[in-house]
Amino acid sequence: MLVLMRDWIVNYIEAQKTALDSIPAEQVESIIQKLKDSHTKGQRIFVFGNGGSASNASHFATDLGKGASDVLDKSFNVLSLNDNVSWITAIGNDYAYEDVYLRQLQNYGQAGDIVLTFSVSGNSSNLIKAIDWANVNKLQTVALVGGNRGKLFEISSETIVIEDTHYGRVEDCQMGIAHMLCYAFMENDELKG
């Protein structure tokens, strides 16, 4: 039993390394530049997801709004739309769950703002509706998705694909990307100016 468990662990680690290797550095760099431009212009950054991806969005908003902002002359204007339970439950109850992010963006979003969503499947209707609205209203759209890509891959203006479909591995890689997006500002002097 112990040997079988150890084999499973080793195989899991190897698969995680392969998933990490699929992260496209040039696309991560492109999103860092989007964040820098947004910061310079004082534009908002909206992040959201479902389940573990919602946790990643919350974590990212905290690291960008506090950690990365601590080393800059002004703070990032970042908001995780999945962190307000009252908003989500009111919208879900009075309209539909698929509108929980769309309705918030309609309240807050303006042309030029960044909308960044985390998803493994790329097919969650509440994420798709929000990205569709953002595109129509000239917000910048970014999606981090798993290997199945889904509809978000087709409609987002920029997408990073983790070439795996395992939820745990994809979410771990997405959090790694989120950390890179934040630590780029904390650890690179050329972004601090």
TORKOL-4160 file (C-alpha; in steps of 0.2 Angstrom, whole numbers, padded with zeros to 4 digits, m for minus):
193
<pt num="1" X="0000" Y="0000" Z="0000"/>
<pt num="2" X="0014" Y="0012" Z="0005"/>
<pt num="3" X="0023" Y="0009" Z="m0011"/>
<pt num="4" X="0008" Y="0012" Z="m0022"/>
<pt num="5" X="0004" Y="0028" Z="m0013"/>
<pt num="6" X="0022" Y="0034" Z="m0015"/>
<pt num="7" X="0021" Y="0030" Z="m0034"/>
<pt num="8" X="0005" Y="0040" Z="m0035"/>
<pt num="9" X="0013" Y="0055" Z="m0026"/>
<pt num="10" X="0029" Y="0054" Z="m0038"/>
<pt num="11" X="0017" Y="0053" Z="m0053"/>
<pt num="12" X="0007" Y="0068" Z="m0047"/>
<pt num="13" X="0023" Y="0078" Z="m0044"/>
<pt num="14" X="0029" Y="0074" Z="m0062"/>
<pt num="15" X="0012" Y="0079" Z="m0069"/>
<pt num="16" X="0012" Y="0095" Z="m0060"/>
<pt num="17" X="0030" Y="0099" Z="m0067"/>
<pt num="18" X="0023" Y="0096" Z="m0084"/>
<pt num="19" X="0008" Y="0107" Z="m0081"/>
<pt num="20" X="0020" Y="0121" Z="m0075"/>
<pt num="21" X="0031" Y="0119" Z="m0090"/>
<pt num="22" X="0016" Y="0123" Z="m0101"/>
<pt num="23" X="0015" Y="0141" Z="m0094"/>
<pt num="24" X="0019" Y="0153" Z="m0108"/>
<pt num="25" X="0031" Y="0166" Z="m0102"/>
<pt num="26" X="0028" Y="0178" Z="m0116"/>
<pt num="27" X="0009" Y="0179" Z="m0111"/>
<pt num="28" X="0013" Y="0181" Z="m0093"/>
<pt num="29" X="0024" Y="0195" Z="m0098"/>
<pt num="30" X="0010" Y="0203" Z="m0109"/>
<pt num="31" X="m0002" Y="0203" Z="m0094"/>
<pt num="32" X="0011" Y="0210" Z="m0083"/>
<pt num="33" X="0012" Y="0225" Z="m0095"/>
<pt num="34" X="m0007" Y="0226" Z="m0095"/>
<pt num="35" X="m0007" Y="0228" Z="m0076"/>
<pt num="36" X="0007" Y="0241" Z="m0077"/>
<pt num="37" X="m0002" Y="0251" Z="m0090"/>
<pt num="38" X="m0018" Y="0249" Z="m0080"/>
<pt num="39" X="m0009" Y="0255" Z="m0064"/>
<pt num="40" X="m0002" Y="0270" Z="m0073"/>
<pt num="41" X="m0019" Y="0275" Z="m0080"/>
<pt num="42" X="m0028" Y="0272" Z="m0063"/>
<pt num="43" X="m0039" Y="0259" Z="m0071"/>
<pt num="44" X="m0048" Y="0246" Z="m0062"/>
<pt num="45" X="m0044" Y="0227" Z="m0062"/>
<pt num="46" X="m0059" Y="0215" Z="m0059"/>
<pt num="47" X="m0055" Y="0197" Z="m0055"/>
<pt num="48" X="m0067" Y="0182" Z="m0052"/>
<pt num="49" X="m0069" Y="0164" Z="m0053"/>
<pt num="50" X="m0079" Y="0149" Z="m0046"/>
<pt num="51" X="m0074" Y="0137" Z="m0032"/>
<pt num="52" X="m0055" Y="0135" Z="m0031"/>
<pt num="53" X="m0053" Y="0148" Z="m0045"/>
<pt num="54" X="m0063" Y="0160" Z="m0034"/>
<pt num="55" X="m0051" Y="0157" Z="m0020"/>
<pt num="56" X="m0037" Y="0160" Z="m0033"/>
<pt num="57" X="m0045" Y="0177" Z="m0038"/>
<pt num="58" X="m0047" Y="0182" Z="m0020"/>
<pt num="59" X="m0029" Y="0178" Z="m0016"/>
<pt num="60" X="m0023" Y="0187" Z="m0032"/>
<pt num="61" X="m0033" Y="0203" Z="m0028"/>
<pt num="62" X="m0025" Y="0203" Z="m0010"/>
<pt num="63" X="m0007" Y="0201" Z="m0017"/>
<pt num="64" X="m0009" Y="0214" Z="m0030"/>
<pt num="65" X="m0019" Y="0226" Z="m0019"/>
<pt num="66" X="m0008" Y="0225" Z="m0004"/>
<pt num="67" X="0009" Y="0216" Z="m0008"/>
<pt num="68" X="0013" Y="0223" Z="m0025"/>
<pt num="69" X="0005" Y="0240" Z="m0021"/>
<pt num="70" X="0016" Y="0242" Z="m0006"/>
<pt num="71" X="0031" Y="0244" Z="m0017"/>
<pt num="72" X="0023" Y="0257" Z="m0029"/>
<pt num="73" X="0019" Y="0275" Z="m0028"/>
<pt num="74" X="0001" Y="0271" Z="m0028"/>
<pt num="75" X="m0010" Y="0256" Z="m0025"/>
<pt num="76" X="m0018" Y="0245" Z="m0039"/>
<pt num="77" X="m0037" Y="0248" Z="m0040"/>
<pt num="78" X="m0041" Y="0229" Z="m0039"/>
<pt num="79" X="m0057" Y="0221" Z="m0034"/>
<pt num="80" X="m0062" Y="0202" Z="m0032"/>
<pt num="81" X="m0080" Y="0201" Z="m0038"/>
<pt num="82" X="m0082" Y="0184" Z="m0029"/>
<pt num="83" X="m0079" Y="0191" Z="m0012"/>
<pt num="84" X="m0095" Y="0200" Z="m0008"/>
<pt num="85" X="m0107" Y="0187" Z="m0003"/>
<pt num="86" X="m0122" Y="0199" Z="m0001"/>
<pt num="87" X="m0120" Y="0205" Z="m0019"/>
<pt num="88" X="m0118" Y="0187" Z="m0026"/>
<pt num="89" X="m0133" Y="0180" Z="m0016"/>
<pt num="90" X="m0144" Y="0195" Z="m0020"/>
<pt num="91" X="m0140" Y="0194" Z="m0039"/>
<pt num="92" X="m0142" Y="0175" Z="m0039"/>
<pt num="93" X="m0158" Y="0176" Z="m0030"/>
<pt num="94" X="m0166" Y="0190" Z="m0039"/>
<pt num="95" X="m0160" Y="0187" Z="m0057"/>
<pt num="96" X="m0149" Y="0172" Z="m0060"/>
<pt num="97" X="m0133" Y="0164" Z="m0054"/>
<pt num="98" X="m0126" Y="0166" Z="m0071"/>
<pt num="99" X="m0127" Y="0185" Z="m0069"/>
<pt num="100" X="m0117" Y="0187" Z="m0052"/>
<pt num="101" X="m0102" Y="0194" Z="m0061"/>
<pt num="102" X="m0110" Y="0202" Z="m0075"/>
<pt num="103" X="m0122" Y="0213" Z="m0064"/>
<pt num="104" X="m0107" Y="0219" Z="m0054"/>
<pt num="105" X="m0097" Y="0223" Z="m0069"/>
<pt num="106" X="m0112" Y="0233" Z="m0076"/>
<pt num="107" X="m0111" Y="0243" Z="m0059"/>
<pt num="108" X="m0092" Y="0246" Z="m0059"/>
<pt num="109" X="m0084" Y="0242" Z="m0075"/>
<pt num="110" X="m0078" Y="0256" Z="m0088"/>
<pt num="111" X="m0070" Y="0255" Z="m0104"/>
<pt num="112" X="m0051" Y="0251" Z="m0103"/>
<pt num="113" X="m0053" Y="0242" Z="m0086"/>
<pt num="114" X="m0046" Y="0224" Z="m0085"/>
<pt num="115" X="m0057" Y="0209" Z="m0082"/>
<pt num="116" X="m0047" Y="0194" Z="m0077"/>
<pt num="117" X="m0055" Y="0177" Z="m0074"/>
<pt num="118" X="m0049" Y="0161" Z="m0068"/>
<pt num="119" X="m0057" Y="0145" Z="m0074"/>
<pt num="120" X="m0052" Y="0127" Z="m0077"/>
<pt num="121" X="m0066" Y="0122" Z="m0089"/>
<pt num="122" X="m0067" Y="0138" Z="m0098"/>
<pt num="123" X="m0086" Y="0135" Z="m0099"/>
<pt num="124" X="m0094" Y="0143" Z="m0084"/>
<pt num="125" X="m0109" Y="0153" Z="m0090"/>
<pt num="126" X="m0107" Y="0166" Z="m0076"/>
<pt num="127" X="m0089" Y="0169" Z="m0082"/>
<pt num="128" X="m0094" Y="0169" Z="m0100"/>
<pt num="129" X="m0108" Y="0182" Z="m0098"/>
<pt num="130" X="m0096" Y="0193" Z="m0089"/>
<pt num="131" X="m0082" Y="0192" Z="m0102"/>
<pt num="132" X="m0095" Y="0195" Z="m0116"/>
<pt num="133" X="m0101" Y="0210" Z="m0108"/>
<pt num="134" X="m0084" Y="0217" Z="m0105"/>
<pt num="135" X="m0079" Y="0214" Z="m0123"/>
<pt num="136" X="m0094" Y="0223" Z="m0129"/>
<pt num="137" X="m0091" Y="0238" Z="m0117"/>
<pt num="138" X="m0072" Y="0239" Z="m0122"/>
<pt num="139" X="m0064" Y="0232" Z="m0106"/>
<pt num="140" X="m0048" Y="0222" Z="m0108"/>
<pt num="141" X="m0052" Y="0203" Z="m0105"/>
<pt num="142" X="m0040" Y="0190" Z="m0099"/>
<pt num="143" X="m0044" Y="0172" Z="m0095"/>
<pt num="144" X="m0033" Y="0159" Z="m0087"/>
<pt num="145" X="m0040" Y="0142" Z="m0092"/>
<pt num="146" X="m0036" Y="0123" Z="m0092"/>
<pt num="147" X="m0032" Y="0112" Z="m0107"/>
<pt num="148" X="m0050" Y="0110" Z="m0113"/>
<pt num="149" X="m0049" Y="0129" Z="m0116"/>
<pt num="150" X="m0068" Y="0131" Z="m0117"/>
<pt num="151" X="m0078" Y="0146" Z="m0123"/>
<pt num="152" X="m0067" Y="0158" Z="m0113"/>
<pt num="153" X="m0053" Y="0154" Z="m0124"/>
<pt num="154" X="m0063" Y="0159" Z="m0139"/>
<pt num="155" X="m0070" Y="0176" Z="m0132"/>
<pt num="156" X="m0056" Y="0183" Z="m0121"/>
<pt num="157" X="m0044" Y="0195" Z="m0129"/>
<pt num="158" X="m0030" Y="0186" Z="m0120"/>
<pt num="159" X="m0029" Y="0169" Z="m0113"/>
<pt num="160" X="m0016" Y="0158" Z="m0104"/>
<pt num="161" X="m0019" Y="0140" Z="m0106"/>
<pt num="162" X="m0012" Y="0127" Z="m0094"/>
<pt num="163" X="m0011" Y="0111" Z="m0104"/>
<pt num="164" X="m0019" Y="0100" Z="m0091"/>
<pt num="165" X="m0037" Y="0096" Z="m0087"/>
<pt num="166" X="m0034" Y="0091" Z="m0069"/>
<pt num="167" X="m0043" Y="0104" Z="m0058"/>
<pt num="168" X="m0030" Y="0104" Z="m0044"/>
<pt num="169" X="m0015" Y="0105" Z="m0056"/>
<pt num="170" X="m0023" Y="0119" Z="m0066"/>
<pt num="171" X="m0028" Y="0129" Z="m0051"/>
<pt num="172" X="m0010" Y="0127" Z="m0044"/>
<pt num="173" X="m0003" Y="0133" Z="m0060"/>
<pt num="174" X="m0015" Y="0148" Z="m0061"/>
<pt num="175" X="m0010" Y="0153" Z="m0043"/>
<pt num="176" X="0008" Y="0152" Z="m0048"/>
<pt num="177" X="0004" Y="0164" Z="m0063"/>
<pt num="178" X="m0005" Y="0175" Z="m0051"/>
<pt num="179" X="0010" Y="0176" Z="m0040"/>
<pt num="180" X="0021" Y="0180" Z="m0055"/>
<pt num="181" X="0009" Y="0194" Z="m0059"/>
<pt num="182" X="0011" Y="0201" Z="m0042"/>
<pt num="183" X="0029" Y="0197" Z="m0038"/>
<pt num="184" X="0035" Y="0205" Z="m0055"/>
<pt num="185" X="0031" Y="0222" Z="m0047"/>
<pt num="186" X="0038" Y="0217" Z="m0030"/>
<pt num="187" X="0055" Y="0210" Z="m0037"/>
<pt num="188" X="0059" Y="0220" Z="m0052"/>
<pt num="189" X="0065" Y="0238" Z="m0050"/>
<pt num="190" X="0060" Y="0243" Z="m0068"/>
<pt num="191" X="0041" Y="0241" Z="m0064"/>
<pt num="192" X="0042" Y="0251" Z="m0048"/>
<pt num="193" X="0045" Y="0268" Z="m0056"/>
